[in-house]
Amino acid sequence: MKMKSVLHLNLHREFFARIAAGTKRSEYRSRTPYWRRRLEVLPYALIQFRNG
C-alpha cells in the first residue's frame, strides 16, 4: 500500500479553534524560501492541522 503525503501545519490554539468551528476558511504562510519549497514544489494528498 502506497502512503499518501501529508503536510503537517501547526497552528496557535486560537486559529485552530476557528478553523475547527468553520469560521476561518483559509490559512496563510509567509512567502519565504522554506514555505515555497514545502508548498509549491512538493505535492500533498492531505493537509493535517495540529493544535500546538
Distance bins in CASP14 RR format, pairs under 12 A and 6 or more apart:
PFRMAT RR
TARGET T0000
AUTHOR 0000-0000-0000
RMODE 2
METHOD distances of the structure
MODEL  1
2 45 0 0 0 0 1 0 0 0 0 0 0
3 44 0 0 0 0 0 1 0 0 0 0 0
3 45 0 0 0 0 1 0 0 0 0 0 0
3 46 0 0 0 0 0 1 0 0 0 0 0
4 43 0 0 0 0 0 1 0 0 0 0 0
4 44 0 0 0 0 1 0 0 0 0 0 0
4 45 1 1 0 0 0 0 0 0 0 0 0
4 46 1 0 1 0 0 0 0 0 0 0 0
4 47 0 0 0 0 0 1 0 0 0 0 0
4 48 0 0 0 0 0 1 0 0 0 0 0
5 38 0 0 0 0 0 1 0 0 0 0 0
5 41 0 0 0 0 0 1 0 0 0 0 0
5 42 1 0 0 1 0 0 0 0 0 0 0
5 43 1 0 0 1 0 0 0 0 0 0 0
5 44 1 0 1 0 0 0 0 0 0 0 0
5 45 1 0 1 0 0 0 0 0 0 0 0
5 46 1 0 0 1 0 0 0 0 0 0 0
5 47 0 0 0 0 0 1 0 0 0 0 0
5 48 0 0 0 0 0 1 0 0 0 0 0
6 38 0 0 0 0 0 1 0 0 0 0 0
6 42 0 0 0 0 0 1 0 0 0 0 0
6 43 0 0 0 0 0 1 0 0 0 0 0
6 44 1 0 0 1 0 0 0 0 0 0 0
6 45 1 0 0 1 0 0 0 0 0 0 0
6 46 1 0 1 0 0 0 0 0 0 0 0
6 47 1 0 0 1 0 0 0 0 0 0 0
6 48 1 0 1 0 0 0 0 0 0 0 0
6 49 0 0 0 0 0 1 0 0 0 0 0
6 50 0 0 0 0 0 1 0 0 0 0 0
7 27 0 0 0 0 0 1 0 0 0 0 0
7 29 0 0 0 0 0 1 0 0 0 0 0
7 35 0 0 0 0 0 1 0 0 0 0 0
7 37 0 0 0 0 0 1 0 0 0 0 0
7 38 1 0 0 1 0 0 0 0 0 0 0
7 39 1 0 0 1 0 0 0 0 0 0 0
7 40 0 0 0 0 0 1 0 0 0 0 0
7 41 0 0 0 0 0 1 0 0 0 0 0
7 42 1 0 0 1 0 0 0 0 0 0 0
7 43 0 0 0 0 1 0 0 0 0 0 0
7 44 1 0 1 0 0 0 0 0 0 0 0
7 45 0 0 0 0 1 0 0 0 0 0 0
7 46 1 0 0 1 0 0 0 0 0 0 0
7 47 1 0 1 0 0 0 0 0 0 0 0
7 48 1 0 0 1 0 0 0 0 0 0 0
7 49 0 0 0 0 1 0 0 0 0 0 0
7 50 0 0 0 0 0 1 0 0 0 0 0
8 38 0 0 0 0 1 0 0 0 0 0 0
8 44 0 0 0 0 1 0 0 0 0 0 0
8 46 0 0 0 0 1 0 0 0 0 0 0
8 47 0 0 0 0 1 0 0 0 0 0 0
8 48 1 0 1 0 0 0 0 0 0 0 0
8 49 0 0 0 0 1 0 0 0 0 0 0
8 50 1 0 0 1 0 0 0 0 0 0 0
8 51 0 0 0 0 0 1 0 0 0 0 0
8 52 0 0 0 0 0 1 0 0 0 0 0
9 15 0 0 0 0 1 0 0 0 0 0 0
9 16 0 0 0 0 1 0 0 0 0 0 0
9 19 0 0 0 0 1 0 0 0 0 0 0
9 27 1 0 0 1 0 0 0 0 0 0 0
9 28 0 0 0 0 0 1 0 0 0 0 0
9 29 0 0 0 0 1 0 0 0 0 0 0
9 35 0 0 0 0 0 1 0 0 0 0 0
9 38 0 0 0 0 1 0 0 0 0 0 0
9 39 0 0 0 0 1 0 0 0 0 0 0
9 44 0 0 0 0 0 1 0 0 0 0 0
9 46 0 0 0 0 0 1 0 0 0 0 0
9 47 1 0 0 1 0 0 0 0 0 0 0
9 48 1 0 0 1 0 0 0 0 0 0 0
9 49 1 0 1 0 0 0 0 0 0 0 0
9 50 1 0 0 1 0 0 0 0 0 0 0
9 51 0 0 0 0 0 1 0 0 0 0 0
9 52 0 0 0 0 0 1 0 0 0 0 0
10 16 0 0 0 0 1 0 0 0 0 0 0
10 27 0 0 0 0 0 1 0 0 0 0 0
10 29 0 0 0 0 0 1 0 0 0 0 0
10 47 0 0 0 0 0 1 0 0 0 0 0
10 48 0 0 0 0 1 0 0 0 0 0 0
10 49 0 0 0 0 1 0 0 0 0 0 0
10 50 1 0 1 0 0 0 0 0 0 0 0
10 51 0 0 0 0 1 0 0 0 0 0 0
10 52 1 0 1 0 0 0 0 0 0 0 0
11 17 0 0 0 0 1 0 0 0 0 0 0
11 18 0 0 0 0 1 0 0 0 0 0 0
11 19 1 0 0 1 0 0 0 0 0 0 0
11 20 0 0 0 0 1 0 0 0 0 0 0
11 24 0 0 0 0 1 0 0 0 0 0 0
11 27 1 0 0 1 0 0 0 0 0 0 0
11 28 0 0 0 0 0 1 0 0 0 0 0
11 29 0 0 0 0 0 1 0 0 0 0 0
11 47 0 0 0 0 0 1 0 0 0 0 0
11 48 0 0 0 0 0 1 0 0 0 0 0
11 49 1 0 1 0 0 0 0 0 0 0 0
11 50 1 0 0 1 0 0 0 0 0 0 0
11 51 1 0 0 1 0 0 0 0 0 0 0
11 52 1 0 0 1 0 0 0 0 0 0 0
12 18 0 0 0 0 1 0 0 0 0 0 0
12 19 0 0 0 0 0 1 0 0 0 0 0
12 24 0 0 0 0 0 1 0 0 0 0 0
12 27 0 0 0 0 0 1 0 0 0 0 0
12 49 0 0 0 0 0 1 0 0 0 0 0
12 50 0 0 0 0 0 1 0 0 0 0 0
12 51 0 0 0 0 1 0 0 0 0 0 0
12 52 1 0 0 1 0 0 0 0 0 0 0
13 19 0 0 0 0 0 1 0 0 0 0 0
13 20 0 0 0 0 0 1 0 0 0 0 0
13 49 0 0 0 0 0 1 0 0 0 0 0
13 50 0 0 0 0 0 1 0 0 0 0 0
13 51 1 0 1 0 0 0 0 0 0 0 0
13 52 1 0 0 1 0 0 0 0 0 0 0
14 20 0 0 0 0 0 1 0 0 0 0 0
14 21 0 0 0 0 0 1 0 0 0 0 0
14 23 0 0 0 0 0 1 0 0 0 0 0
14 24 0 0 0 0 1 0 0 0 0 0 0
14 51 0 0 0 0 1 0 0 0 0 0 0
14 52 0 0 0 0 0 1 0 0 0 0 0
15 21 0 0 0 0 0 1 0 0 0 0 0
15 22 0 0 0 0 0 1 0 0 0 0 0
15 23 0 0 0 0 0 1 0 0 0 0 0
15 24 1 0 0 1 0 0 0 0 0 0 0
15 25 0 0 0 0 0 1 0 0 0 0 0
15 26 0 0 0 0 0 1 0 0 0 0 0
15 27 1 0 0 1 0 0 0 0 0 0 0
15 28 0 0 0 0 0 1 0 0 0 0 0
15 49 0 0 0 0 1 0 0 0 0 0 0
15 50 0 0 0 0 0 1 0 0 0 0 0
15 51 0 0 0 0 1 0 0 0 0 0 0
15 52 0 0 0 0 1 0 0 0 0 0 0
16 22 0 0 0 0 0 1 0 0 0 0 0
16 23 0 0 0 0 0 1 0 0 0 0 0
16 24 0 0 0 0 1 0 0 0 0 0 0
16 27 0 0 0 0 1 0 0 0 0 0 0
16 48 0 0 0 0 0 1 0 0 0 0 0
16 49 1 0 0 1 0 0 0 0 0 0 0
16 50 1 0 0 1 0 0 0 0 0 0 0
16 51 1 0 1 0 0 0 0 0 0 0 0
16 52 1 0 0 1 0 0 0 0 0 0 0
17 23 0 0 0 0 1 0 0 0 0 0 0
17 24 0 0 0 0 1 0 0 0 0 0 0
17 49 0 0 0 0 0 1 0 0 0 0 0
17 51 1 0 0 1 0 0 0 0 0 0 0
17 52 0 0 0 0 0 1 0 0 0 0 0
18 24 1 1 0 0 0 0 0 0 0 0 0
18 25 0 0 0 0 1 0 0 0 0 0 0
18 26 0 0 0 0 0 1 0 0 0 0 0
18 27 0 0 0 0 1 0 0 0 0 0 0
18 49 0 0 0 0 0 1 0 0 0 0 0
18 51 0 0 0 0 0 1 0 0 0 0 0
19 25 1 0 0 1 0 0 0 0 0 0 0
19 26 0 0 0 0 1 0 0 0 0 0 0
19 27 1 0 0 1 0 0 0 0 0 0 0
19 47 0 0 0 0 0 1 0 0 0 0 0
19 48 0 0 0 0 0 1 0 0 0 0 0
19 49 1 0 0 1 0 0 0 0 0 0 0
19 50 0 0 0 0 0 1 0 0 0 0 0
19 51 0 0 0 0 1 0 0 0 0 0 0
20 49 0 0 0 0 1 0 0 0 0 0 0
20 50 0 0 0 0 0 1 0 0 0 0 0
20 51 0 0 0 0 1 0 0 0 0 0 0
22 49 0 0 0 0 0 1 0 0 0 0 0
24 49 0 0 0 0 0 1 0 0 0 0 0
26 47 0 0 0 0 0 1 0 0 0 0 0
26 49 0 0 0 0 0 1 0 0 0 0 0
27 35 0 0 0 0 0 1 0 0 0 0 0
27 39 0 0 0 0 0 1 0 0 0 0 0
27 47 0 0 0 0 1 0 0 0 0 0 0
27 49 1 0 0 1 0 0 0 0 0 0 0
27 50 0 0 0 0 0 1 0 0 0 0 0
28 35 0 0 0 0 1 0 0 0 0 0 0
28 39 0 0 0 0 0 1 0 0 0 0 0
29 35 1 0 1 0 0 0 0 0 0 0 0
29 36 0 0 0 0 1 0 0 0 0 0 0
29 37 0 0 0 0 0 1 0 0 0 0 0
29 38 0 0 0 0 1 0 0 0 0 0 0
29 39 1 0 0 1 0 0 0 0 0 0 0
29 40 0 0 0 0 0 1 0 0 0 0 0
29 47 0 0 0 0 0 1 0 0 0 0 0
30 36 0 0 0 0 1 0 0 0 0 0 0
30 38 0 0 0 0 0 1 0 0 0 0 0
30 39 0 0 0 0 0 1 0 0 0 0 0
31 37 0 0 0 0 0 1 0 0 0 0 0
31 38 0 0 0 0 0 1 0 0 0 0 0
31 39 0 0 0 0 1 0 0 0 0 0 0
31 40 0 0 0 0 1 0 0 0 0 0 0
32 38 0 0 0 0 1 0 0 0 0 0 0
32 39 0 0 0 0 0 1 0 0 0 0 0
32 40 0 0 0 0 0 1 0 0 0 0 0
33 39 0 0 0 0 0 1 0 0 0 0 0
33 40 0 0 0 0 0 1 0 0 0 0 0
33 41 0 0 0 0 0 1 0 0 0 0 0
34 40 0 0 0 0 0 1 0 0 0 0 0
34 41 0 0 0 0 0 1 0 0 0 0 0
35 41 0 0 0 0 0 1 0 0 0 0 0
35 42 0 0 0 0 0 1 0 0 0 0 0
36 42 0 0 0 0 0 1 0 0 0 0 0
38 44 0 0 0 0 1 0 0 0 0 0 0
38 47 0 0 0 0 0 1 0 0 0 0 0
39 47 0 0 0 0 1 0 0 0 0 0 0
END
